[in-house]
Amino acid sequence: MIELTLPDMTCGHCVKTVTGTVMKLDAQAQVQCDLPSHTVRIETTQAPDAVRKALADEGRIEISVVTRAIGALGVDPDKANPLTV
């Protein structure tokens, strides 16, 4: 799982852009966007760097804060401490 914080994701159009960008990389991806917290959780077979690059290349999305690739580590994302993952 990849978790991103996207401070500039503020509306439904942003969610559509993020979801569409990820789906272009992996049509089977699962994307969950939470507007109040500006977070996106992505289940995909694509590498986290590829997802970040695609979103950054979109030009409207600035990625900042933390990206966690938790699934590959076998860690439950709901119990993970982002400072140790």
C-alpha distance (Angstrom), angle and dihedral (degrees) to the residues before:
residue distance angle dihedral
M1 . . .
I2 3.78 . .
E3 3.78 119.9 .
L4 3.80 119.5 -167.0
T5 3.76 133.4 -179.3
L6 3.80 110.6 -144.2
P7 3.83 108.8 -174.8
D8 3.82 91.9 -173.2
M9 3.83 93.7 55.8
T10 3.79 99.8 104.2
C11 3.80 108.9 140.6
G12 3.78 146.9 32.8
H13 3.78 91.5 -93.1
C14 3.81 89.7 57.9
V15 3.81 89.8 50.9
K16 3.81 90.1 50.8
T17 3.82 90.8 49.5
V18 3.81 93.5 48.6
T19 3.80 92.7 45.7
G20 3.81 93.2 46.5
T21 3.79 92.6 48.2
V22 3.79 92.4 51.6
M23 3.82 92.4 44.7
K24 3.82 90.1 54.6
L25 3.81 87.6 60.1
D26 3.80 95.9 42.8
A27 3.80 120.5 10.1
Q28 3.81 89.5 -164.6
A29 3.81 94.8 53.4
Q30 3.79 120.6 122.8
V31 3.81 114.1 -139.6
Q32 3.81 124.6 -168.8
C33 3.80 116.8 -175.3
D34 3.80 123.9 -169.3
L35 3.80 110.4 -166.6
P36 3.84 98.5 -169.4
S37 3.82 92.1 56.1
H38 3.83 94.6 31.3
T39 3.81 90.0 -130.8
V40 3.78 131.4 140.4
R41 3.79 124.9 -163.7
I42 3.79 115.1 -162.1
E43 3.79 129.3 -170.9
T44 3.80 106.3 -163.7
T45 3.77 143.3 138.9
Q46 3.82 89.2 -129.7
A47 3.80 121.6 101.6
P48 3.82 115.6 -100.7
D49 3.80 90.7 -119.7
A50 3.82 90.7 55.5
V51 3.81 90.9 52.0
R52 3.82 93.1 47.1
K53 3.81 91.0 47.9
A54 3.81 93.1 49.5
L55 3.79 91.3 50.7
A56 3.80 92.5 45.4
D57 3.82 91.0 47.5
E58 3.79 88.0 54.8
G59 3.79 83.8 73.7
R60 3.76 98.0 -146.8
I61 3.78 97.6 72.4
E62 3.78 120.6 73.8
I63 3.78 111.5 -164.7
S64 3.76 117.6 -150.7
V65 3.78 143.9 149.6
V66 3.83 113.4 35.1
T67 3.77 138.1 -10.5
R68 3.76 116.8 -165.0
A69 3.79 123.8 -165.8
I70 3.75 94.8 -167.3
G71 3.78 105.7 153.0
A72 3.79 93.4 66.3
L73 3.79 88.9 57.1
G74 3.79 93.5 53.6
V75 3.80 91.5 -121.8
D76 3.81 122.4 142.0
P77 3.84 102.5 -115.6
D78 3.80 91.7 -146.7
K79 3.80 90.5 58.1
A80 3.80 99.2 36.4
N81 3.77 121.0 116.4
P82 3.84 104.9 -139.7
L83 3.79 89.7 -148.7
T84 3.80 92.2 61.7
V85 3.80 102.6 34.4
